[in-house]
């Protein structure tokens, strides 16, 4: 399955909705979209991963890289994760302590 990426501005925040599988074969599309978003000034970023069915280390790496770019630009980035399976990956890798993670988009937008 490929990855689908949609983007919209909600108030002052840029929301990037991701669906499908984020792996070595599909990550380039998401990486390019996030890099373009940050380069265009979208540094108050929420990445909604609620429709992601699988993510490998490539996906984790691209999110970490995006977080670094956002922070370098003086912005902030939050993730929306409602899947126990996906949250387990962030917990095992310790990335749950690096990212602001919310269970809902509403929670991320309020945070």
Number of C-alpha atoms within 10 A of each C-alpha: 12 13 20 16 16 12 16 10 13 10 8 11 17 21 25 20 20 20 18 18 20 27 18 12 12 17 20 16 14 21 18 11 15 26 16 12 19 19 13 9 13 22 24 20 26 26 22 26 24 19 17 19 16 16 18 14 13 17 20 18 13 19 19 15 14 20 22 15 19 23 13 11 15 10 16 19 24 21 23 23 22 18 14 9 12 17 16 13 16 18 11 9 11 11 16 15 10 10 16 15 23 19 16 16 21 10 12 22 19 8 10
